[in-house]
Amino acid sequence: MRRLLLAGLVALSLAACEREDREYRPDPIVTETPQKIALTTLSPGDTPPITDLSDMGAQYTANAYHVSQGKKWFSAFNCNGCHSNGGGGSGPPLMDDKWSYGGKIENIAQSIREGRPNGMPSWRGKITDEQIWELAAFVLSMSGNVTSDVANGRNDDMAGKPPENMTPQQPPQPGGQVPKSAESPQ
Amino acid sequence: MSWPEALDPKGPEADAVAGLIWSFTGLCAFIWVLVMVALAVALIRRHRQSEDPLAVTIGEERRVEWIVGGLAVLTGLIVIGLTFISYGAQARIFGLGGGDVAIDVIGHQWWWEVRYPSDTASATVVTANELHVPVGKLVRLRLTSTDVIHSFWVPSLIGKADLIPGRTNTLAFTADRPGVYAGQCAEFCGLQHTHMGIRVIAEDDADFTAWKAGQVAAAHEPATPAQAAGKAAFLSNPCVSCHAIRGTTAGGTLGPDLTHLASRTTIAAGTAELTRGTLAAWIADPQGMKPGTNMPTMKLSAADLNTLVDYLMGLK
């Protein structure tokens, strides 16, 4: 019985390895994730817009290595130049629940790849597709939307906020929730 | 290039470090032997049994007090003496008095950025993983890091000193003879700590000056249509986000400066000798050569890869 229990525990501990799985070498053939993402809920006819998602999003949000690399790229490619450490500057904040172009990882990857009006540059061809996905996974973790075992446990530099794995989850809200402090009358 | 050997010093500062190793080891070994001999003598020599085991002989007690007290004082003097010897060597290898050549070494995961600062911005040399130094001149390194703690160690010449983020450590050394000396990161710094090598190339003054002039010069313009196509491939691919080639729009600082890539002897911090083949392999599949490196797989077309390597190998 004890032996069985021990074997069970060992088998269970292996399940924890997946979040640490370090996938260095991406698919050598595909250069850009082929997917269709609708920006609107409107469509002609009686069906909603057709979307076609790859499994890259799920794969990258569940992997600690990718999220951690994303954090490295976030400052390396000067995302923090506009978005600060998630609080926003000349770019919108990324640690809240408001997503102008959708709060799914696919939307975020698309925003990074294609760019958005009023300042967000397109990163297609400037960084690799995998780096875009890593960045998107990290951006998602800023608002607590990846599991805490995957999110980064610490900041490399001094930071005014706790690391991502201690960030409370803020699920995307249409238009974002107005914080109590901004409600009127106060 | 010979096998690096800390006990085979190739410069006066390395001599000082080797001297420390020998004097500490020698003195401690000598004292250890003395202690062991004293212990053996005490075990072998039979103590006279007196009638009354509790009887105290004043004269003998005094003698023992003197011996123990004397040895305690001697131990203190030896430790103080060794401290002074050690400080003497440290004052030399930390280069507190300045040096003839100043070089900044900046540690990255997993490569070394090397800068020869100058008051004139255009005369600043930026290279990677290679330290050219003139023979017989005192070289003073300023060591720092951008990510985690690394450690600079060229056993034949100097070391070790840590490269610590947010702090600058100094180290000074002189190379007595021309030659190529191997070095290695000596503080575990992550996945590819093993492949974080550095080479010190000591050469005479004329060669050093010529090398420096070559490094300051503008990047070579493409000489052939293939190289021109390679330059276009470089500038239109993600290379530019991390690497810089001076005189082009590529200005990234995350990876090594490639302005004079082909003048260097290795790629990927000593992972392989620089040849056309290894360079092509490195660009095509960096994660195969150095798993976990921050250089991503770029999935270039065969034509782009070929011309890109042509262009880079022309950057003498």
Contacts between the chains, C-beta under 8 A, distances in Angstrom:
chain1	res1	chain2	res2	distance
A	22	B	292	6.7
A	24	B	287	4.0
A	24	B	291	4.9
A	24	B	292	5.6
A	25	B	285	7.4
A	25	B	287	4.4
A	25	B	288	6.8
A	25	B	291	7.8
A	25	B	297	6.3
A	26	B	296	8.0
A	26	B	297	5.7
A	28	B	285	7.9
A	28	B	297	7.0
A	28	B	299	6.6
A	29	B	299	7.6
A	30	B	299	7.9
A	31	B	299	4.8
A	69	B	294	8.0
A	72	B	294	7.3
A	76	B	242	7.7
A	76	B	254	5.0
A	77	B	241	6.3
A	125	B	236	6.6
A	125	B	237	6.8
A	125	B	238	6.7
A	126	B	238	5.9
A	126	B	240	7.1
A	126	B	241	5.2
A	127	B	238	5.1
A	127	B	241	5.4
A	127	B	296	7.7
A	128	B	238	5.4
A	128	B	296	4.5
A	128	B	297	7.1
A	128	B	298	6.1
A	128	B	299	7.6
A	130	B	296	6.3
A	130	B	297	7.6
A	131	B	238	7.7
A	131	B	296	5.9
A	156	B	147	7.1
